[in-house]
Amino acid sequence: MTTISHVRGCLPSTMVDFGKALDTGTTEFTKQVGNMSTAVDKTTANWKGAASSAATAGKISQRLTGTRIDEIVTAVADYYKTYGGRLDATRTAVLKIVDQSAPAAGMKVADDGTVTAPKYPGVPGDIIAQLMQNKLDGQASWLQTQLQELLEEFGEGEDQAATSIKSGVTALATLKDTPTGPMPDLAPIPPPVSPDGKYRIGDPKEPFLKHDDTFIYNSKDGNFSDWLAKQKWQAKLLGGEYVKSDFDDATALYRHYWDNNGKKMEFDYDEAYREDKNIRNSVDSEVNRAAMAADYFARTGNTNFKITGDPNTVAGKNYPATENWQKAIGGHQQWSHANVRVEGNRVTMDVTVEAQDYYDFDKGKSDIGTGAKDNENGRFTEIGWAKPFETHGTITRTVSWDVGQPPSSGVVAETSNPDRNPGREDRSDGRGDGDDGRMPDNDRNTGGARPK
């Protein structure tokens, strides 16, 4: 287990600079190709170097051009540079808490990262004293969580660095007799990952969206009863469009189902955020999770970076509360990505929350609002009259906070609203919800327009 003492022992003044050590070992390194691992071992005895020298690695590479050895040397230099930088940034963040934040609040930090709050003066039964003590204990718990996450990251970083450098040493030993032979396997350098394992530094990576078809498209023949059912459901659609203007999103997607082209369609996720409290909670929670990840990366030395997250399912307690959005998207997949910048002690994150869904009907299920069986509409898929399709929507927010103090769960502070889609917005006062009875057009790029 990585401890405070362990991290204290890795101060830059006591770290071995890889570039200098590698430069010193150049003569032996290039002379004894047959015993290449020995020279590398000399530089890896204290592998926690804060940085590596790409220029020095380049010198060796030039001498060994035409062999695989130059590629291995450069790879090992990259291991030192990457892991050395990460560990040094993590160590700095740990010591900032231990040497500054905790002592300033009168708190004690144990070697394993446990943080203990001071005792607030007062007599037993003193309500004010108890409240203040609870506040201090909460602050100590918050610092302890941050500290232990950093210690865990430091320990994992050590393991990754040791494994990576060892793979380089092993590769050099493999090439000692056949320097032009096949390239040995080297350990990849994984991108930094947040403590919960769900966010990593990098460009947005759209997750896979599963198509859970329980009715197979155009797999059966239709009949007169199906034709009658079609008239019934399309009459309901027209009635919903002209009478139930608060169902504008649900009817727009249902009409696109009848467009029967399977084209991907966009819905207004910002409107869903404003109209549905459960969707709002799920978006706020996702923004909070992304902010916590961004704050962690900021605390470990990153200043201008992108993050991308894994998907989660919006269901259960966050299943849409309004009938319109239950029918439009129901349970759906959600993920986020963000651009983050750190200026001084301030973190600013432009985060986009993405919603993904597959609009179809599930065999054996029923509509929550009306109790109508999904089998009735799923039948239209089976006979090839209506086609399921993917849907998506986005919300972008700008959130800012001081390093180490990301917004708490369910609270999104200092946000900017995204551009609205004028053709699909409901009235802010809720009256008419659709331009005084006139049905708003759907986005012209995402399927058929709704009738006037």
C-alpha positions as CSV (number, residue, x, y, z in Angstrom):
1,M,0.0,0.0,0.0
2,T,1.2,3.5,-0.9
3,T,1.5,5.7,2.2
4,I,2.2,9.4,2.9
5,S,5.8,8.5,4.0
6,H,6.2,6.6,0.7
7,V,5.2,9.6,-1.3
8,R,7.3,12.0,0.8
9,G,10.3,9.8,-0.1
10,C,9.8,10.6,-3.7
11,L,10.7,14.3,-3.6
12,P,12.2,15.6,-6.9
13,S,15.6,16.3,-5.2
14,T,16.0,12.6,-4.4
15,M,14.6,11.2,-7.7
16,V,17.0,9.9,-10.2
17,D,16.7,11.8,-13.5
18,F,16.4,9.2,-16.2
19,G,17.9,11.4,-18.9
20,K,21.1,11.9,-16.9
21,A,21.4,8.2,-15.9
22,L,20.7,7.1,-19.5
23,D,23.4,9.5,-20.8
24,T,25.9,8.2,-18.3
25,G,25.1,4.6,-19.4
26,T,25.3,5.3,-23.1
27,T,28.8,3.8,-23.7
28,E,28.0,0.5,-22.0
29,F,24.5,0.5,-23.4
30,T,25.7,0.7,-27.0
31,K,28.8,-1.4,-26.5
32,Q,27.2,-4.4,-24.9
33,V,24.1,-5.0,-27.0
34,G,24.3,-8.7,-26.0
35,N,23.7,-7.6,-22.4
36,M,21.5,-4.7,-23.0
37,S,19.3,-5.3,-19.9
38,T,22.1,-4.6,-17.5
39,A,22.5,-1.1,-18.6
40,V,18.8,-0.5,-18.5
41,D,18.7,-2.0,-15.0
42,K,21.2,0.6,-13.9
43,T,18.8,3.4,-14.9
44,T,15.8,1.7,-13.4
45,A,17.1,1.0,-10.0
46,N,15.2,4.1,-8.8
47,W,12.6,4.2,-11.6
48,K,10.6,7.0,-10.0
49,G,12.5,9.6,-12.0
50,A,10.5,12.8,-12.5
51,A,11.4,13.1,-16.2
52,S,13.2,11.4,-19.0
53,S,15.3,12.9,-21.8
54,A,13.9,12.3,-25.2
55,A,17.0,13.9,-26.7
56,T,19.3,11.4,-25.0
57,A,17.2,8.6,-26.1
58,G,17.5,10.0,-29.6
59,K,21.3,9.9,-29.4
60,I,21.2,6.2,-28.6
61,S,18.5,5.6,-31.3
62,Q,20.8,7.2,-33.9
63,R,23.6,4.8,-33.0
64,L,21.3,1.9,-33.2
65,T,19.4,2.9,-36.4
66,G,18.3,-0.1,-38.4
67,T,17.6,-2.3,-35.4
68,R,14.6,-2.7,-33.2
69,I,16.7,-1.6,-30.3
70,D,16.3,2.0,-31.1
71,E,12.5,1.6,-30.9
72,I,12.8,-0.1,-27.5
73,V,15.1,2.7,-26.1
74,T,12.7,5.4,-27.2
75,A,9.8,3.4,-25.7
76,V,11.5,3.1,-22.3
77,A,12.3,6.8,-22.4
78,D,8.6,7.5,-23.0
79,Y,7.7,5.3,-20.0
80,Y,10.0,7.4,-17.7
81,K,8.7,10.7,-19.1
82,T,5.0,9.7,-18.8
83,Y,5.0,7.9,-15.5
84,G,7.5,10.2,-13.9
85,G,5.4,13.3,-14.8
86,R,2.2,11.6,-13.5
87,L,3.7,10.5,-10.3
88,D,5.3,13.8,-9.6
89,A,2.0,15.6,-10.2
90,T,0.2,13.1,-7.9
91,R,2.8,13.5,-5.2
92,T,2.5,17.3,-5.4
93,A,-1.3,17.0,-4.9
94,V,-0.9,14.7,-2.0
95,L,1.6,16.9,-0.2
96,K,-0.6,20.0,-0.8
97,I,-3.3,18.4,1.2
98,V,-1.0,17.0,3.9
99,D,1.2,20.0,4.3
100,Q,-1.2,22.9,3.6
101,S,-5.0,22.1,3.4
102,A,-5.2,19.8,6.4
103,P,-2.9,21.7,8.8
104,A,-4.7,25.0,7.9
105,A,-8.0,23.4,9.1
106,G,-6.3,22.0,12.3
107,M,-6.6,18.4,11.0
108,K,-4.2,15.5,11.4
109,V,-3.2,13.2,8.7
110,A,-2.1,9.6,9.4
111,D,0.4,7.8,7.2
112,D,-2.4,5.7,5.5
113,G,-4.3,8.9,4.5
114,T,-6.8,8.9,7.3
115,V,-7.8,12.5,8.2
116,T,-9.0,13.4,11.7
117,A,-10.8,16.6,12.5
118,P,-10.0,18.6,15.7
119,K,-12.5,18.5,18.6
120,Y,-14.8,21.5,18.7
121,P,-14.9,22.9,22.2
122,G,-18.2,22.5,24.1
123,V,-20.0,20.5,26.7
124,P,-22.0,17.3,26.1
125,G,-25.4,18.1,24.7
126,D,-24.4,21.5,23.3
127,I,-26.3,21.5,19.9
128,I,-24.1,24.2,18.4
129,A,-20.9,22.4,19.3
130,Q,-22.3,19.2,17.8
131,L,-23.3,20.9,14.6
132,M,-19.9,22.5,14.3
133,Q,-18.2,19.1,15.0
134,N,-20.3,17.5,12.3
135,K,-19.2,20.1,9.9
136,L,-15.5,19.6,10.8
137,D,-15.9,15.8,10.5
138,G,-17.5,16.3,7.0
139,Q,-14.5,18.4,5.9
140,A,-12.1,15.8,7.2
141,S,-14.0,13.1,5.4
142,W,-13.9,15.1,2.2
143,L,-10.1,15.6,2.5
144,Q,-9.6,12.0,3.3
145,T,-11.5,10.8,0.2
146,Q,-9.4,13.1,-2.0
147,L,-6.2,12.0,-0.3
148,Q,-6.8,8.3,-0.4
149,E,-7.8,8.5,-4.1
150,L,-4.5,10.2,-4.8
151,L,-2.6,7.6,-2.8
152,E,-4.3,4.8,-4.7
153,E,-3.5,6.5,-8.0
154,F,0.2,6.8,-6.9
155,G,0.4,3.1,-6.1
156,E,-1.2,2.1,-9.3
157,G,1.1,4.5,-11.2
158,E,4.1,2.8,-9.6
159,D,2.9,-0.6,-10.6
160,Q,2.2,0.5,-14.2
161,A,5.6,2.1,-14.5
162,A,7.4,-0.8,-13.1
163,T,5.6,-3.2,-15.4
164,S,6.2,-1.0,-18.4
165,I,9.9,-0.5,-17.8
166,K,10.3,-4.2,-17.1
167,S,8.7,-5.0,-20.5
168,G,11.3,-2.7,-22.1
169,V,14.1,-4.4,-20.4
170,T,12.8,-7.8,-21.3
171,A,12.4,-6.7,-25.0
172,L,16.0,-5.6,-25.0
173,A,17.2,-8.9,-23.6
174,T,15.1,-10.7,-26.3
175,L,16.8,-8.7,-29.1
176,K,20.4,-9.2,-27.8
177,D,21.1,-11.9,-30.3
178,T,18.8,-10.8,-33.1
179,P,18.7,-7.0,-33.1
180,T,16.8,-6.9,-36.4
181,G,14.3,-9.6,-35.4
182,P,10.6,-9.1,-34.8
183,M,9.5,-6.3,-32.5
184,P,8.8,-7.7,-29.0
185,D,5.6,-6.8,-27.3
186,L,5.8,-3.6,-25.1
187,A,3.4,-2.5,-22.5
188,P,1.0,0.2,-23.7
189,I,0.8,3.5,-21.8
190,P,-2.8,3.7,-20.6
191,P,-4.4,7.2,-20.5
192,P,-5.0,8.7,-17.0
193,V,-8.3,7.4,-15.6
194,S,-10.5,8.9,-12.9
195,P,-10.7,7.1,-9.5
196,D,-14.1,5.6,-10.4
197,G,-12.6,4.2,-13.6
198,K,-15.3,5.9,-15.8
199,Y,-13.5,8.9,-17.2
200,R,-10.2,9.2,-19.1
201,I,-8.3,11.9,-20.7
202,G,-8.8,12.0,-24.5
203,D,-11.2,12.9,-27.3
204,P,-14.9,12.0,-27.1
205,K,-15.5,8.3,-27.7
206,E,-19.1,7.5,-28.5
207,P,-20.2,4.3,-26.8
208,F,-22.0,1.4,-28.5
209,L,-25.8,1.6,-28.5
210,K,-27.5,-1.8,-28.4
211,H,-30.5,-2.5,-30.6
212,D,-32.7,-4.7,-28.5
213,D,-35.2,-5.7,-31.2
214,T,-37.9,-8.1,-30.0
215,F,-40.0,-7.6,-33.1
216,I,-38.0,-8.4,-36.3
217,Y,-38.6,-5.9,-39.1
218,N,-40.6,-7.2,-42.1
219,S,-40.6,-10.8,-40.9
220,K,-44.3,-11.5,-41.2
221,D,-47.2,-10.9,-43.6
222,G,-49.9,-8.3,-42.8
223,N,-53.7,-8.8,-43.0
224,F,-57.0,-6.9,-42.9
225,S,-56.9,-6.8,-39.1
226,D,-53.5,-5.1,-39.3
227,W,-54.9,-2.5,-41.7
228,L,-57.7,-1.7,-39.2
229,A,-55.2,-1.4,-36.4
230,K,-53.1,0.9,-38.4
231,Q,-56.1,3.2,-39.0
232,K,-56.7,3.2,-35.2
233,W,-53.2,4.1,-34.2
234,Q,-52.7,6.7,-36.9
235,A,-56.0,8.3,-35.7
236,K,-54.6,8.4,-32.2
237,L,-51.4,10.0,-33.5
238,L,-53.4,12.8,-35.3
239,G,-55.5,13.3,-32.2
240,G,-52.3,13.6,-30.0
241,E,-50.7,16.0,-32.4
242,Y,-53.7,18.4,-32.6
243,V,-55.1,18.0,-29.1
244,K,-52.3,16.9,-26.7
245,S,-49.8,19.6,-27.5
246,D,-47.8,18.7,-24.4
247,F,-47.0,15.4,-26.1
248,D,-45.2,17.2,-28.9
249,D,-42.0,15.2,-28.5
250,A,-43.7,11.8,-28.1
251,T,-45.9,12.3,-31.2
252,A,-42.9,13.6,-33.3
253,L,-41.0,10.4,-32.6
254,Y,-44.0,8.2,-33.0
255,R,-44.7,9.8,-36.4
256,H,-41.1,9.1,-37.4
257,Y,-41.7,5.5,-36.5
258,W,-44.4,5.5,-39.2
259,D,-42.0,7.2,-41.6
260,N,-40.6,3.7,-41.9
261,N,-37.1,4.7,-43.0
262,G,-35.1,4.0,-39.8
263,K,-33.3,7.4,-40.1
264,K,-31.6,8.6,-36.9
265,M,-33.6,11.4,-35.2
266,E,-32.6,14.1,-32.8
267,F,-34.7,15.1,-29.8
268,D,-34.4,18.3,-27.7
269,Y,-32.6,17.1,-24.6
270,D,-32.5,20.6,-23.2
271,E,-36.3,20.8,-23.4
272,A,-36.4,17.4,-21.6
273,Y,-34.1,18.8,-18.9
274,R,-36.5,21.7,-18.3
275,E,-39.7,19.8,-18.4
276,D,-38.8,16.5,-16.6
277,K,-37.4,16.6,-13.1
278,N,-36.0,13.1,-13.3
279,I,-34.1,13.8,-16.5
280,R,-32.9,17.0,-14.9
281,N,-31.6,15.0,-12.0
282,S,-29.8,12.5,-14.2
283,V,-28.2,15.2,-16.3
284,D,-27.1,17.1,-13.1
285,S,-25.6,13.9,-11.7
286,E,-23.7,13.2,-14.9
287,V,-22.3,16.8,-14.9
288,N,-21.3,16.3,-11.3
289,R,-19.5,13.0,-12.1
290,A,-17.7,14.6,-15.0
291,A,-16.7,17.6,-12.8
292,M,-15.3,15.3,-10.1
293,A,-13.2,13.5,-12.7
294,A,-12.0,16.8,-14.2
295,D,-11.1,18.1,-10.7
296,Y,-9.1,14.9,-10.1
297,F,-7.2,15.4,-13.3
298,A,-6.6,19.0,-12.5
299,R,-5.3,18.1,-9.0
300,T,-2.8,15.7,-10.6
301,G,-1.2,18.4,-12.8
302,N,-3.3,18.6,-16.0
303,T,-4.1,22.1,-17.1
304,N,-5.7,22.0,-20.6
305,F,-7.3,18.7,-21.5
306,K,-10.3,16.7,-22.8
307,I,-12.1,14.0,-21.0
308,T,-14.5,11.3,-22.2
309,G,-16.7,9.1,-20.0
310,D,-18.3,5.7,-20.1
311,P,-22.0,5.3,-20.6
312,N,-24.6,4.8,-17.9
313,T,-28.3,3.8,-18.1
314,V,-30.9,6.4,-17.1
315,A,-33.6,4.2,-15.5
316,G,-35.1,3.3,-12.1
317,K,-35.5,6.5,-10.0
318,N,-34.4,8.6,-12.9
319,Y,-36.8,7.2,-15.4
320,P,-38.7,10.1,-17.0
321,A,-41.5,11.4,-14.8
322,T,-43.6,13.1,-17.5
323,E,-45.7,11.0,-19.9
324,N,-44.4,13.0,-22.9
325,W,-40.8,12.0,-22.2
326,Q,-41.7,8.5,-21.0
327,K,-43.2,7.9,-24.5
328,A,-40.4,9.8,-26.3
329,I,-37.3,8.3,-24.8
330,G,-38.1,6.4,-21.7
331,G,-35.0,4.7,-20.2
332,H,-32.0,5.7,-22.2
333,Q,-28.2,5.7,-22.4
334,Q,-26.2,8.7,-21.3
335,W,-22.6,9.7,-21.4
336,S,-20.5,12.9,-21.4
337,H,-17.4,14.5,-22.7
338,A,-15.7,17.8,-21.9
339,N,-13.0,20.3,-22.5
340,V,-11.3,21.4,-19.3
341,R,-8.9,24.3,-18.6
342,V,-7.2,25.3,-15.4
343,E,-6.1,28.9,-14.8
344,G,-4.5,29.4,-11.4
345,N,-6.8,27.8,-8.9
346,R,-9.9,27.9,-11.1
347,V,-11.2,25.0,-13.2
348,T,-13.6,25.6,-16.1
349,M,-15.3,22.7,-17.8
350,D,-17.4,22.9,-21.0
351,V,-19.3,19.6,-20.7
352,T,-21.6,18.0,-23.2
353,V,-24.1,15.4,-21.9
354,E,-25.2,13.0,-24.7
355,A,-28.4,11.0,-24.6
356,Q,-28.9,8.0,-26.8
357,D,-31.9,5.7,-27.3
358,Y,-33.3,3.2,-29.7
359,Y,-36.9,3.9,-30.4
360,D,-38.8,0.6,-30.7
361,F,-41.4,-1.5,-28.9
362,D,-40.7,-4.4,-26.5
363,K,-42.6,-7.6,-26.6
364,G,-44.7,-8.2,-23.5
365,K,-44.4,-4.6,-22.2
366,S,-47.0,-1.9,-21.9
367,D,-47.2,1.9,-22.1
368,I,-46.9,3.4,-18.6
369,G,-49.4,6.2,-19.2
370,T,-52.2,4.3,-21.1
371,G,-51.5,0.7,-20.5
372,A,-51.5,0.0,-24.2
373,K,-49.6,-3.2,-25.1
374,D,-46.3,-2.8,-26.9
375,N,-47.3,-5.8,-29.0
376,E,-49.8,-3.7,-30.9
377,N,-47.2,-1.3,-32.2
378,G,-44.5,-3.9,-32.4
379,R,-46.7,-5.8,-34.9
380,F,-46.3,-2.9,-37.4
381,T,-42.5,-3.5,-37.3
382,E,-43.0,-7.2,-38.0
383,I,-45.1,-6.6,-41.1
384,G,-42.7,-3.9,-42.4
385,W,-45.0,-0.8,-42.0
386,A,-43.1,1.0,-39.3
387,K,-39.4,1.0,-38.5
388,P,-37.4,1.4,-35.2
389,F,-34.6,4.0,-35.3
390,E,-31.9,5.5,-33.1
391,T,-32.5,8.8,-31.3
392,H,-30.1,11.2,-29.6
393,G,-30.0,14.6,-27.9
394,T,-27.3,16.8,-26.2
395,I,-27.0,19.4,-23.5
396,T,-23.8,21.6,-23.1
397,R,-23.0,23.3,-19.9
398,T,-20.1,25.4,-18.7
399,V,-19.2,24.8,-15.0
400,S,-16.5,26.5,-13.0
401,W,-15.1,25.8,-9.5
402,D,-12.0,26.1,-7.4
403,V,-9.6,23.2,-7.6
404,G,-10.6,20.6,-5.0
405,Q,-14.2,21.9,-4.8
406,P,-16.2,20.5,-7.7
407,P,-20.0,21.0,-7.5
408,S,-21.9,18.7,-5.2
409,S,-24.2,15.9,-6.5
410,G,-27.3,17.2,-8.2
411,V,-26.2,20.8,-8.1
412,V,-24.9,22.5,-11.3
413,A,-23.6,25.9,-10.6
414,E,-22.4,28.7,-13.0
415,T,-23.9,27.1,-16.1
416,S,-24.6,28.5,-19.5
417,N,-27.7,27.4,-21.4
418,P,-27.3,25.8,-24.8
419,D,-28.9,27.1,-28.0
420,R,-32.6,26.3,-28.1
421,N,-34.4,24.8,-31.1
422,P,-37.0,27.4,-31.9
423,G,-39.1,24.9,-34.0
424,R,-39.5,22.5,-31.1
425,E,-39.7,24.6,-28.0
426,D,-42.7,24.7,-25.7
427,R,-43.9,27.9,-24.2
428,S,-42.0,28.8,-21.0
429,D,-45.3,29.2,-19.2
430,G,-46.5,25.8,-20.3
431,R,-49.6,27.2,-21.9
432,G,-50.4,25.5,-25.1
433,D,-47.0,23.8,-25.2
434,G,-46.6,24.1,-28.9
435,D,-47.2,27.6,-30.3
436,D,-50.8,28.1,-29.3
437,G,-52.2,24.9,-30.8
438,R,-50.1,25.0,-34.0
439,M,-47.9,21.9,-33.9
440,P,-44.2,22.8,-34.0
441,D,-42.1,21.3,-36.8
442,N,-39.6,18.7,-36.1
443,D,-36.0,19.3,-37.0
444,R,-36.0,19.1,-40.8
445,N,-32.7,17.1,-40.7
446,T,-34.0,14.4,-38.5
447,G,-37.1,12.9,-40.1
448,G,-40.5,13.9,-41.3
449,A,-42.1,17.2,-40.4
450,R,-45.2,17.2,-38.3
451,P,-48.4,18.3,-40.0
452,K,-49.8,21.8,-39.5
